[in-house]
Amino acid sequence: MNIGETILVFAVIPAAIYAVTALVTLRSKLTGTPRYRPGQPWEYPPMWWSGNPEGIGAHRPLNSGTASGTAAGGARGSW
Protein backbone atom coordinates (compact mmCIF):
# COMPACT_ATOMS: atom_id res chain seq x y z
CA MET A 1 0.00 0.00 0.00
CA ASN A 2 1.28 3.43 -0.82
CA ILE A 3 0.71 6.57 1.29
CA GLY A 4 -2.30 7.69 -0.78
CA GLU A 5 -4.17 4.43 -0.22
CA THR A 6 -3.30 4.50 3.47
CA ILE A 7 -4.67 8.03 3.89
CA LEU A 8 -7.77 7.06 1.92
CA VAL A 9 -8.47 4.00 4.05
CA PHE A 10 -7.60 5.45 7.47
CA ALA A 11 -8.66 9.10 7.09
CA VAL A 12 -10.96 9.89 4.16
CA ILE A 13 -13.35 6.95 4.42
CA PRO A 14 -13.93 7.30 8.20
CA ALA A 15 -14.35 11.07 7.79
CA ALA A 16 -16.94 10.47 5.06
CA ILE A 17 -18.82 8.01 7.28
CA TYR A 18 -18.88 10.54 10.14
CA ALA A 19 -20.03 13.30 7.77
CA VAL A 20 -22.88 11.21 6.36
CA THR A 21 -23.96 10.18 9.87
CA ALA A 22 -23.90 13.81 11.04
CA LEU A 23 -25.97 14.97 8.07
CA VAL A 24 -28.56 12.24 8.62
CA THR A 25 -28.93 12.98 12.33
CA LEU A 26 -28.95 16.78 11.98
CA ARG A 27 -31.23 16.85 8.93
CA SER A 28 -34.43 17.49 10.89
CA LYS A 29 -32.77 20.15 13.03
CA LEU A 30 -31.47 22.03 10.00
CA THR A 31 -34.69 21.94 7.97
CA GLY A 32 -37.30 21.81 10.74
CA THR A 33 -39.65 24.52 11.91
CA PRO A 34 -38.25 27.07 14.34
CA ARG A 35 -38.64 26.15 17.99
CA TYR A 36 -40.16 28.29 20.73
CA ARG A 37 -37.54 29.83 22.98
CA PRO A 38 -38.29 31.32 26.41
CA GLY A 39 -38.90 35.04 26.16
CA GLN A 40 -40.40 34.89 22.69
CA PRO A 41 -44.08 35.85 22.30
CA TRP A 42 -46.45 32.89 22.13
CA GLU A 43 -48.42 33.23 18.89
CA TYR A 44 -50.69 30.22 19.21
CA PRO A 45 -54.11 29.88 20.89
CA PRO A 46 -54.18 28.16 24.30
CA MET A 47 -55.05 24.48 24.18
CA TRP A 48 -55.90 22.04 26.93
CA TRP A 49 -54.54 18.55 26.41
CA SER A 50 -56.06 15.43 27.85
CA GLY A 51 -55.80 11.75 27.11
CA ASN A 52 -59.60 11.73 27.33
CA PRO A 53 -60.97 14.84 25.56
CA GLU A 54 -64.56 13.99 26.52
CA GLY A 55 -63.52 14.07 30.20
CA ILE A 56 -62.14 17.62 30.23
CA GLY A 57 -64.03 19.63 32.77
CA ALA A 58 -65.97 16.64 34.07
CA HIS A 59 -65.82 16.28 37.85
CA ARG A 60 -67.24 13.59 40.00
CA PRO A 61 -68.12 14.26 43.62
CA LEU A 62 -65.93 12.65 46.26
CA ASN A 63 -67.19 10.37 48.98
CA SER A 64 -68.20 12.09 52.20
CA GLY A 65 -65.28 10.46 54.06
CA THR A 66 -62.63 12.13 51.92
CA ALA A 67 -61.43 15.68 51.45
CA SER A 68 -63.92 18.32 50.38
CA GLY A 69 -64.22 19.54 46.82
CA THR A 70 -64.54 17.85 43.47
CA ALA A 71 -60.91 16.81 42.97
CA ALA A 72 -60.33 13.15 42.21
CA GLY A 73 -57.27 10.98 41.75
CA GLY A 74 -54.05 11.86 43.49
CA ALA A 75 -50.94 9.84 44.21
CA ARG A 76 -52.98 6.68 44.74
CA GLY A 77 -54.60 6.98 41.34
CA SER A 78 -58.06 6.18 42.72
CA TRP A 79 -60.14 7.99 40.15
QUIRADA-V536989 format. One record per backbone hydrogen bond with DSSP energy under -1.0 kcal/mol. NH is the residue of the N-H (numbers start at 1). CO is the residue of the C=O. If there is no record, write none. Layout:
NH,CO
NH,CO
This chain:
6,2
7,3
8,4
9,5
10,6
11,7
12,7
13,8
15,11
16,12
17,13
18,14
19,15
20,16
21,17
22,18
23,19
24,20
25,21
26,22
30,26
31,27
32,28
40,37
55,52
56,53
58,55
66,63
73,78
79,77
